[in-house]
Structure formats: C-alpha cells, structure tokens
C-alpha cells in the first residue's frame, strides 16, 4: 500500500510539472480588447445669430435659447461613442423644428434643421485623439414675406429654401481624468473646406462627473460656426450662422 501511494504521488507531481512547463512554454494569448459603448442624451441650450439668405433675400437671425425653447415644436438629440484599444467612433444627431417670432417684413417663419455627425478617432498619445469625420447638415426654411406698410402694399410671398450638404472635418480631442470621478473633455475641429461649407468650425468644453460605474453627468458649453453659400441672385441660399450655448448630458456606458 505504501508503495502504491508513493507511485501515485510521483504521478501527481509529474502531471503538475508537465502542466507548469506547458503553461510556461505556450502562454495563453491575452484576451482581445472589447468595444466599450457610451450613449448620451443631451440638451444643447443653443442660441443662433447671423444671416440666412433664401432665394436672394437676407433674413437676420438673432434667436436666444429662451426664444428657441418657447418656439420649439420638436427636438431629438443623442450622442454615441465606441472605444476599443486606441480607436474611437463617434455618432451624433441633433434635430429640431422651430416656429420663431418673425423679424420685420416677415409674416411667418418655420425652420427645420438637423446636424448628423459620423466620425472616428485614433489615440495619438495618452488622453489625446486625432479626429476625422463628416457632419451632414440639412435645413428647411419657409418664410412668408410682405407686410410693407401702406401706401406701398406688397402681397405676401412664400420663400422656401431647403438645402443639405456634407462638411468633412479634422480635429483633436483631449480627455483627462483630473480627480476621483471627474474628467475634462476638450474638443475642437475645423471643416467644410469648400466641399460643403466654405468654412465650419466647432469647439466644445465639458466636465464629466461619474454617478456610478455605468452612468455619468456632463455639463459645459459648445460653439459651432457655419458659413455656407450656394447659388447666386434670386437662387442664392446662404447660411452664415453661429450656434452657441450650454450643454447638459446624461451618459450611460454598456
């Protein structure tokens, strides 16, 4: 019996030695990195200022957020990000419909707009991403003009302009966790380059506060300037507008 136990012990030690040598000689490949996903539903307290030209007729635009909120007929905003290794993907939708107060000589005005962004990023160094992507912009503006005072009555006229274009962009993004549960996000990009807009540039500064392992709150400010023009004379459509305002977002990771 003792001999049998000794033989069994020797076999056990031999098996362990084989397993250890095998594990050393053929180490397991590291687990492949998985995509991390983030979806944020946000409010951009936007104000708009600049000039809109429809069929050659300029309309001065100066709309604060309080006016937009009171004139808002509908809105939808969402932002998505995916991360894996050094790669970053971005998708953003900002859609709205407004019925703002009319400027002088404009009897009625309705504006529908959408900004849709698709892009990607590559981690150049710790916290710093290079961004490449495109921003699709679509606008549909209806304005009823007329209302000139007597004795020069002018019949009302419907001006309708709808336009859409794509602005490629290049930019940088810096993400830095500066304290427990806190991070700062700074992003800037420039685009258009005559492909769509003559020039478009975008800047955003956000602070992020972790609420739990999978949720966070973001707040800050964003600025988007678009200078677009197409056509000439009575067919001229132009959109030279600055968009700016505070941003508040709730983010979920999954």
Helices and strands as residue ranges (DSSP letters): H 2-25, E 36-54, E 57-63, H 65-71, E 72-84, E 87-98, E 106-125, E 128-145, E 157-179, E 182-191, E 199-210, E 215-230, G 233-235, E 237-253
